Amino acid sequence: MTHPKFGIVIIDVWNGYHPHHGFMLDLIEHYVCTIGEMLDQLKDAKNPLVDIPIVLSCGKTDKWATGPHHMIWHRCMPGTNHRIVSNQQAEIINLLNSHNVSTVYFCGLSLPGCIDDRPVGLKAMREYFNVSVIADCTLDLFSPYKNPFDRINSMYRYMRRMEYSYVFSKDLIESYRGYSSDLRSL
């Protein structure tokens, strides 16, 4: 089986969040469901044994971060040869290299924040891979805005300011299915 040339790193998608994020729980759940849907569609895109390397990285941040979100945990299928739950940069780089990954797509919470700054985050991993953000699977938890639309716009402004490459989950899925060669050729 030919391995795709991309992998996905999901950062800090938790079962629980700090109480000051309470007003955003519905929005957070929307993003968690979007990530889950993307993983389901990538799994079904070719066959049930799809071999896209996927990393779930949930570093312990505070007492409310009780563990990875159960929906994402189950979809990541930890324990297979191409899915791991880890915060260890060397382990993650080894997995991605063993699958000939050249591009890593990041999603989760938060950009800016953990997706940028974790040891397995975008800034650290761009030393080893081409990196990009899955924009519709990423949320800004640091924005001062309460309105979800302002919060989303804040994240897009940040991505533009940082000159980050980004894709949408539907484009990534279509590319993997072979509708276009844009992403597979990276």
C-alpha positions as a Markdown table, in Angstrom:
| # | Residue | x | y | z |
|---|---|---|---|---|
| 1 | Met | 0.0 | 0.0 | 0.0 |
| 2 | Thr | 1.4 | 3.4 | -1.0 |
| 3 | His | 1.6 | 5.8 | 1.9 |
| 4 | Pro | 0.2 | 9.3 | 1.4 |
| 5 | Lys | 2.7 | 12.1 | 1.6 |
| 6 | Phe | 0.8 | 14.0 | 4.4 |
| 7 | Gly | 0.1 | 13.5 | 8.0 |
| 8 | Ile | -2.3 | 15.2 | 10.5 |
| 9 | Val | -1.4 | 16.4 | 14.0 |
| 10 | Ile | -4.4 | 17.2 | 16.2 |
| 11 | Ile | -3.4 | 19.3 | 19.2 |
| 12 | Asp | -5.2 | 19.8 | 22.5 |
| 13 | Val | -8.7 | 18.6 | 21.8 |
| 14 | Trp | -9.9 | 17.8 | 25.4 |
| 15 | Asn | -12.8 | 16.3 | 27.2 |
| 16 | Gly | -12.9 | 19.3 | 29.5 |
| 17 | Tyr | -11.8 | 23.0 | 29.4 |
| 18 | His | -11.1 | 25.7 | 31.9 |
| 19 | Pro | -14.4 | 27.2 | 33.3 |
| 20 | His | -13.6 | 30.6 | 31.6 |
| 21 | His | -14.2 | 28.8 | 28.3 |
| 22 | Gly | -17.7 | 27.9 | 29.3 |
| 23 | Phe | -19.4 | 30.4 | 26.9 |
| 24 | Met | -17.5 | 28.7 | 24.0 |
| 25 | Leu | -18.4 | 25.0 | 24.7 |
| 26 | Asp | -20.9 | 24.8 | 21.9 |
| 27 | Leu | -18.4 | 26.3 | 19.5 |
| 28 | Ile | -15.6 | 24.0 | 20.7 |
| 29 | Glu | -17.9 | 21.0 | 20.3 |
| 30 | His | -18.6 | 22.1 | 16.7 |
| 31 | Tyr | -14.9 | 22.1 | 16.0 |
| 32 | Val | -14.4 | 18.7 | 17.6 |
| 33 | Cys | -17.3 | 17.3 | 15.5 |
| 34 | Thr | -15.7 | 18.8 | 12.3 |
| 35 | Ile | -12.4 | 17.2 | 13.1 |
| 36 | Gly | -14.2 | 13.9 | 13.8 |
| 37 | Glu | -16.1 | 14.1 | 10.5 |
| 38 | Met | -12.9 | 14.9 | 8.6 |
| 39 | Leu | -11.2 | 11.8 | 10.1 |
| 40 | Asp | -14.3 | 9.6 | 9.2 |
| 41 | Gln | -14.3 | 10.8 | 5.7 |
| 42 | Leu | -10.5 | 10.3 | 5.2 |
| 43 | Lys | -10.9 | 6.8 | 6.6 |
| 44 | Asp | -13.7 | 6.1 | 4.1 |
| 45 | Ala | -12.1 | 7.9 | 1.2 |
| 46 | Lys | -10.0 | 4.8 | 0.1 |
| 47 | Asn | -10.7 | 1.9 | 2.4 |
| 48 | Pro | -11.0 | 1.1 | 6.1 |
| 49 | Leu | -7.2 | 0.5 | 6.3 |
| 50 | Val | -6.4 | 4.0 | 5.2 |
| 51 | Asp | -2.8 | 4.8 | 6.3 |
| 52 | Ile | -2.7 | 8.5 | 6.8 |
| 53 | Pro | -0.4 | 9.1 | 9.8 |
| 54 | Ile | -2.4 | 10.8 | 12.5 |
| 55 | Val | -1.1 | 12.1 | 15.8 |
| 56 | Leu | -3.2 | 13.1 | 18.7 |
| 57 | Ser | -1.2 | 15.3 | 21.0 |
| 58 | Cys | -2.9 | 16.5 | 24.2 |
| 59 | Gly | -0.3 | 17.9 | 26.6 |
| 60 | Lys | -1.5 | 18.3 | 30.2 |
| 61 | Thr | -2.2 | 22.0 | 30.6 |
| 62 | Asp | -4.4 | 22.3 | 33.7 |
| 63 | Lys | -6.7 | 20.3 | 36.0 |
| 64 | Trp | -9.6 | 20.7 | 33.6 |
| 65 | Ala | -7.8 | 19.0 | 30.7 |
| 66 | Thr | -8.7 | 15.5 | 31.8 |
| 67 | Gly | -7.8 | 13.7 | 28.7 |
| 68 | Pro | -8.3 | 13.7 | 24.9 |
| 69 | His | -11.8 | 14.1 | 23.7 |
| 70 | His | -13.4 | 10.7 | 23.5 |
| 71 | Met | -14.7 | 11.2 | 20.0 |
| 72 | Ile | -11.3 | 12.1 | 18.6 |
| 73 | Trp | -9.5 | 9.4 | 20.7 |
| 74 | His | -11.7 | 6.7 | 19.1 |
| 75 | Arg | -11.2 | 8.0 | 15.6 |
| 76 | Cys | -7.5 | 8.2 | 15.9 |
| 77 | Met | -7.4 | 4.5 | 16.6 |
| 78 | Pro | -4.3 | 4.6 | 18.8 |
| 79 | Gly | -2.2 | 1.5 | 18.7 |
| 80 | Thr | -2.1 | 1.0 | 14.9 |
| 81 | Asn | 1.2 | 1.5 | 13.0 |
| 82 | His | 0.1 | 4.9 | 11.7 |
| 83 | Arg | -1.8 | 6.5 | 14.6 |
| 84 | Ile | -0.3 | 7.5 | 17.9 |
| 85 | Val | -1.2 | 9.6 | 21.0 |
| 86 | Ser | 2.0 | 11.3 | 22.0 |
| 87 | Asn | 3.6 | 14.6 | 23.0 |
| 88 | Gln | 7.1 | 13.4 | 22.2 |
| 89 | Gln | 8.6 | 15.2 | 19.3 |
| 90 | Ala | 11.1 | 12.5 | 18.4 |
| 91 | Glu | 8.4 | 9.8 | 18.4 |
| 92 | Ile | 6.1 | 11.9 | 16.2 |
| 93 | Ile | 8.9 | 12.8 | 13.8 |
| 94 | Asn | 9.8 | 9.1 | 13.5 |
| 95 | Leu | 6.2 | 8.1 | 12.8 |
| 96 | Leu | 5.8 | 10.8 | 10.1 |
| 97 | Asn | 9.2 | 10.0 | 8.5 |
| 98 | Ser | 8.4 | 6.2 | 8.5 |
| 99 | His | 5.4 | 7.1 | 6.3 |
| 100 | Asn | 7.4 | 9.4 | 4.0 |
| 101 | Val | 5.4 | 12.4 | 5.1 |
| 102 | Ser | 6.5 | 15.7 | 3.6 |
| 103 | Thr | 3.5 | 17.9 | 4.7 |
| 104 | Val | 1.9 | 18.0 | 8.1 |
| 105 | Tyr | -1.6 | 19.5 | 8.5 |
| 106 | Phe | -2.4 | 20.9 | 12.0 |
| 107 | Cys | -5.8 | 21.3 | 13.6 |
| 108 | Gly | -7.2 | 21.5 | 17.1 |
| 109 | Leu | -7.1 | 24.2 | 19.8 |
| 110 | Ser | -5.8 | 26.9 | 19.9 |
| 111 | Leu | -4.3 | 29.0 | 17.1 |
| 112 | Pro | -2.7 | 31.2 | 18.2 |
| 113 | Gly | -1.4 | 29.2 | 21.2 |
| 114 | Cys | -0.8 | 25.5 | 21.5 |
| 115 | Ile | -0.9 | 24.7 | 17.8 |
| 116 | Asp | 1.9 | 27.2 | 17.3 |
| 117 | Asp | 4.0 | 26.7 | 20.4 |
| 118 | Arg | 3.9 | 23.1 | 21.6 |
| 119 | Pro | 7.1 | 21.1 | 21.0 |
| 120 | Val | 5.1 | 19.2 | 18.4 |
| 121 | Gly | 3.4 | 22.3 | 17.2 |
| 122 | Leu | 3.6 | 24.2 | 13.9 |
| 123 | Lys | 6.6 | 26.3 | 14.6 |
| 124 | Ala | 8.7 | 23.4 | 15.9 |
| 125 | Met | 7.7 | 21.0 | 13.2 |
| 126 | Arg | 8.3 | 23.3 | 10.2 |
| 127 | Glu | 11.9 | 22.6 | 10.7 |
| 128 | Tyr | 11.3 | 19.0 | 9.6 |
| 129 | Phe | 8.2 | 19.2 | 7.3 |
| 130 | Asn | 6.1 | 21.5 | 5.2 |
| 131 | Val | 3.3 | 22.7 | 7.5 |
| 132 | Ser | -0.2 | 23.9 | 7.0 |
| 133 | Val | -3.3 | 24.5 | 9.1 |
| 134 | Ile | -6.7 | 22.9 | 8.5 |
| 135 | Ala | -8.6 | 26.1 | 9.0 |
| 136 | Asp | -12.1 | 24.8 | 9.6 |
| 137 | Cys | -10.8 | 22.4 | 12.2 |
| 138 | Thr | -8.9 | 25.1 | 14.3 |
| 139 | Leu | -10.2 | 27.6 | 16.8 |
| 140 | Asp | -8.7 | 30.6 | 18.6 |
| 141 | Leu | -9.2 | 30.3 | 22.3 |
| 142 | Phe | -7.1 | 33.3 | 23.2 |
| 143 | Ser | -9.2 | 35.9 | 21.3 |
| 144 | Pro | -10.9 | 38.5 | 23.6 |
| 145 | Tyr | -14.1 | 38.3 | 21.5 |
| 146 | Lys | -17.2 | 36.5 | 22.8 |
| 147 | Asn | -18.9 | 36.5 | 19.4 |
| 148 | Pro | -18.0 | 33.3 | 17.6 |
| 149 | Phe | -17.7 | 35.0 | 14.2 |
| 150 | Asp | -15.3 | 37.6 | 15.6 |
| 151 | Arg | -13.3 | 34.8 | 17.3 |
| 152 | Ile | -13.1 | 32.9 | 13.9 |
| 153 | Asn | -12.1 | 36.1 | 12.1 |
| 154 | Ser | -9.4 | 36.7 | 14.7 |
| 155 | Met | -7.9 | 33.3 | 13.9 |
| 156 | Tyr | -7.9 | 34.0 | 10.1 |
| 157 | Arg | -6.3 | 37.3 | 10.7 |
| 158 | Tyr | -3.6 | 35.6 | 12.8 |
| 159 | Met | -3.0 | 33.0 | 10.0 |
| 160 | Arg | -2.6 | 35.8 | 7.4 |
| 161 | Arg | -0.3 | 37.8 | 9.6 |
| 162 | Met | 1.9 | 34.8 | 10.3 |
| 163 | Glu | 1.7 | 33.9 | 6.6 |
| 164 | Tyr | 0.6 | 30.3 | 7.4 |
| 165 | Ser | -0.5 | 28.0 | 4.6 |
| 166 | Tyr | -4.0 | 26.7 | 5.2 |
| 167 | Val | -6.5 | 24.3 | 3.7 |
| 168 | Phe | -10.1 | 23.4 | 4.5 |
| 169 | Ser | -11.0 | 19.8 | 5.5 |
| 170 | Lys | -13.2 | 19.3 | 2.5 |
| 171 | Asp | -10.4 | 20.2 | 0.2 |
| 172 | Leu | -8.0 | 17.8 | 2.0 |
| 173 | Ile | -10.6 | 15.0 | 1.7 |
| 174 | Glu | -11.2 | 15.7 | -2.0 |
| 175 | Ser | -7.5 | 15.8 | -2.7 |
| 176 | Tyr | -7.0 | 12.5 | -0.9 |
| 177 | Arg | -9.8 | 10.9 | -2.8 |
| 178 | Gly | -8.0 | 11.9 | -6.0 |
| 179 | Tyr | -10.4 | 14.7 | -7.2 |
| 180 | Ser | -7.3 | 16.9 | -7.6 |
| 181 | Ser | -3.6 | 16.4 | -7.2 |
| 182 | Asp | -2.9 | 19.7 | -5.5 |
| 183 | Leu | -2.3 | 18.4 | -2.0 |
| 184 | Arg | -1.0 | 14.9 | -2.8 |
| 185 | Ser | 1.9 | 16.4 | -4.8 |
| 186 | Leu | 3.3 | 18.4 | -1.9 |
